[in-house]
Amino acid sequence: MEEKEKRVAHPYIPNSVPEIKEELLKEIGIESTEDIFGQIPEHLRLRRPLNIPKAILSEYELKKHVTELLSKNKNCEEYKNYLGGGCWQHYVPAVCKTIMERDEFLSAYVGEAFADHGKFQAQFEYASCIGELVDMDMVNTPTYDWAMACATTVRMASRMTGRSKALVAKSISPERLSCIKDYACSATPDIELVNYDPKSGLLDLNDLKDKLSEDVCVLYMENPNFFGVIEKDGQEIADLLHSKGALLSVGVDPISLGVLKPPARYGADFACGDVQPLGIPMSYGGGLGGFIATPDEPKFVAEYPSLLFGITETIEEGEYGFGEVLYERTSYASRDKAKDFLGTMAQLHGIVAGVYMALMGPQGMKELGEGLLQRAVYAVRKLSSVKGIKAPYFNSYHFKEFTVNFDDTGKTVADINKALLDHKIFGGKDLSKDFPELGQSALFCITEVHSKKDIDELTEALASVLGK
Amino acid sequence: MTNVRLRKFHQAHWDEPIIFELSVPGRRGLIPPAPEEEIKEAAGDPKGLVPEEMLRKEPPALPELDQKRVLAHYIHLAQETLGGNLCNDISQGTCTMKYNPRINEELAAHPGIASLHPWQDVDTAQGILEIYYKFEEILKEISGMDKFSLHPQGGAHAVYTAASIMRAYHRDRGELDKRREIISSAFTHPCDHAAPATAGFRLIILPPSENGYPSVEAVKAAVSENTAGMFITNPEDTGIYNTEIDQFVKIVHDAGGLCFYDQANANVLLGIARAREAGFDMCHFNIHKTFGTPHGCSGPGLGALGVRDHLAKYLPIPTVEYDGTKYYLDFDRPHSVGKVRQFQGPAGVLVRTYAWVMTIGQEYLKEVSEISTINHNYLQKKLQEQIPEIEVPYAPGRRRLEEARYCWQKLLEATGVSTTDILRRVGDFGLQHYWTSHHPWVVPEPMTLEPCESYGKEDLDEYVAVLKHIRDEAYSDPEIVKNAPHKCASHKLADETALDDPKRWATTWRAYVKKKGRA
């Protein structure tokens, strides 16, 4: 009689060796796992094999299979990418990649500081570097992304002021606005948008004055705003809000802070943003992590939902130790009585952002920021040389991103972007749905990965596509 | 049990300075690419490219280091971290600390995912959208749900999204003002209480009966015309399977509520039992637990949220669809709760988990659950044989599925050594310290271990031997346990109250320097 084919032990399941499995069952004193699963009522059991693909057991074939799928994508190394808007193509340094791949960080979770000392220290250093960028003393461990970070500041401001109306600049990312509306609505059911000036793209101060009242807890705005426009009236905006007892939360692109004034210096109470540009690959929008910073005052600190990793001392003379600041605030400690909720968020991205900031140092951040300012000016000049293109749409200073209007070309952004694909170019984000008042406009992003040649070729490609 | 030789372990201890203490003015770690001369000339002085009011006069005071020092510093910090891939991490019960395969990291670094922008034309992103679609199909089959969202970045995020969907559902029916109450159980994860509260609901948290979970009568008494729904897990954090779960669901449904199944503990039910058959409207999977992706020191994870048809219209936008020839993103969903995260969720995690499930496949997915329950029941038996002080409260005589909440109360009474002492001592043997319990500690002196399928018999035996050794020390040399750890990357904190004191806490170096009055 032919022997029954022996089942292969799965490389990820050490006890799937049939003899070991049998031995363990015997040790437990049962015949099969049915003696355990049998307690589940029969009508709740699945009594058929799952209809999912068969196992690809060899690593080689698995790699081949997934790589083939990934190779169906056109990536931003093959194509020139001008999309940004909250996920930006910056250079990812080799050291960042090395640290991101370390199994120690990659596969750690919620261990305490004596065994996960390095994780705590790396997070503390990340927060410390963000603190220098934004010029604030209290920084959280990262939340999911910038959208959740800014929505969280709205909730914090509502609790701090006891008010339930929030103002949000219309010139922020529409995706972040959607998140704020969903996440903050139980705290601030009343959310009103503050217009931007149609010519400059700057926050409309008159509209702010009209909408600001004593029931407003916060204004959330971005600088640079979603259109890449650098706001200039920060201090006046902060003063207006404070005069009504409201707070100011400003979302920033951290990579701008080598050259742009941090929000704290024009009166902001909260700074928030995304760590993605700081050494994290875009990964189809997967590489995000939201930071929140405030003054180090108990009234702010008490309202954070995040874990806050603090430095302290151990029983060993001269040794740094780490732990969690005001743990009782968190939902791990206080469940439904906590400040919002907490969970697995984006700590690895925080650690890598810390590595990036340490590599860049003050000079690196300054030089990078200056180069981004200059490239945007050059790109604007080149693009506006093409007949029918208006760049930038807004008459203002821009950082890294700017709007390009195609109304006079007679073509839609959608058509232009389709045609640019033939030139292996991902054109700017089409704004016509989210901001119809801008006509056929697109948001272009230029970073340090773009050379003069790239910008010149983009210009030529656009001229060709537009038949100019 | 095989004979175990306890490790003479010592974790790396670099006594590493804070990176700011390593700073030397003028050092550089990385030079960014400068724009070409033509660009510089055309643009002029960068100071002139920023409104005067917004110009940063001096660069941020980041540390200044050469590249080798940055690399070495972070490798030191890595070595002072006990990741699950390095050690016997049965310790973190409820967290399902699986092996995180290296091949998945290689795949996630492929430019076909790492260098994709989320707003690329969908024609240029067909590969990643196919992965979204196919992985969703797999989750639908495993859970019996009808549609999934892969936007949430962690389990709690998925739970929050479920609460947001529940809110939208009741609002659409004109009942949100009335239906504000969520029912849950004490041994359900805290996020199932905190996330609905964040969404504006009030919680009714039912205590366990002698079974370890609430009684049917308690659920009946809790529902009313104010009931919005139920958020509950099964097995609960005690590892006890609630055999009356479908009755709970029916009671809540009959009262007009919806039911969300927190499947953080799903690792033991793959191919065994599904959310659908129990009647749930929604469920989630912690992909970073059950589906093999890294925890990343606490994220990014992926909280896959599944719903039945009647709730599909509320899922976050965009959803991933297939028209028979092409994958596309559907933004045109007017009932959607909108965005809970930017773009399309943590796509890098998705690639990793797709690879994991494809290599586990139909043949081994149920094996994952079978081995997990075998591992747990073996570990529990050996622990109770070897350590008479260990108790397992609730539902006496009933087998736990994938984990148990143990109790060290008897040892504390006999020796004065507590569970927080023992967990620190565990670190001295090269094991990650173990998870006690979420708060409040309903089980006194708790310990929660989850020996999922990634651990072999020798790992289980080692764990038992270490705990037995520490138990013996508690009698023979309690101080060594109370002052532990001795061989870890750092030591017990001198004064934990410092972290609750505004004058002494510091989450940044600049705050620490100010408060300590040092440079």
Interface residues (C-beta under 8 A of the other chain):
Chain A: H10 Y12 I13 P14 N15 S16 I20 K21 E23 L24 L25 E27 I28 G29 I30 T33 D35 I36 F37 Q39 I40 P41 H43 L44 R45 L46 P49 L50 N51 I52 P53 K54 A55 I56 L57 E59 L62 K63 H65 V66 T67 L69 L70 S71 K72 N73 K74 N75 C76 E77 E78 Y79 N81 L83 G85 G86 C87 Q89 Y91 P93 V95 K97 T98 I99 E101 R102 D103 E104 F105 L106 S107 A108 Y109 V110 G111 E112 A113 F114 A115 D116 H117 G118 K119 Q121 A122 Q123 F124 E125 A127 S128 C129 I130 G131 E132 L133 D135 D137 M138 V139 N140 T141 P142 Y144 D145 W146 A147 M148 R155 S173 E175 R176 S178 C179 K181 D182 Y183 C185 S186 N223 I230 E231 K232 D233 G234 Q235 L257 G258 V259 L260 K261 P262 Y266 P281 M282 S283 Y284 G285 G286 G287 L288 G289 D296 E297 P298 V301 L307 L308 F309 G310 I311 T312 E313 T314 I315 E316 E319 Y320 G321 F322 G323 E324 V325 L326 Y327 E328 S331 Y332 A333 S334 R335 D336 K337 A338 D340 F341 L342 G343 T344 M345 A346 Q347 L348 H349 I351 G354 V355 M357 A358 L359 M360 G361 P362 Q363 G364 M365 K366 E367 L368 G369 E370 G371 L373 Q374 R375 V377 Y378 R381 Y397 F399 N417 K418 L421 F426 K429 E448 V449 S451 K452 I455
Chain B: Q11 D15 E16 I18 I19 F20 R27 R28 G29 L30 I31 P32 P33 A34 P35 E36 E38 I39 K40 A42 A43 G44 P46 L49 V50 P51 E53 M54 L55 R56 P59 P60 A61 L62 P63 E64 L65 Q67 V70 L71 H73 Y74 I75 H76 L77 A78 Q79 E80 T81 L82 G83 G84 N85 L86 Q92 C95 M97 K98 Y99 N100 P101 I103 E105 E106 L107 A108 A109 H110 P111 G112 I113 A114 S115 L116 H117 P118 W119 Q120 D121 D123 T124 A125 Q126 G127 I128 E130 I131 I138 E141 I142 Q153 G154 G155 A156 H157 V159 Y160 S164 P190 C191 H193 A194 A195 P196 A197 T198 A199 G200 R202 L203 I205 Y241 T243 I245 D246 L270 G271 I272 A273 R274 E277 A278 N286 H288 G292 P294 H295 G296 C297 S298 G299 P300 G301 G303 V337 G338 K339 V340 R341 Q342 F343 Q344 G345 P346 A347 G348 V349 L350 V351 Y354 A355 V357 M358 T359 I360 G361 Q362 E363 Y364 L365 K366 E367 V368 E370 I371 T373 I374 N375 N377 Y378 K381 K382 R398 R399 L401 R424 G427 Q432 H433 W435 H438 H439 E453 S454 Y455 G456 K457 D459 N483 P485 C488 A489 S490 H491 K492 L493 A494 D495 E496 A498 L499 D500 P502 R504 W505 A506 T507 T508 W509 R510 A511 Y512 K514
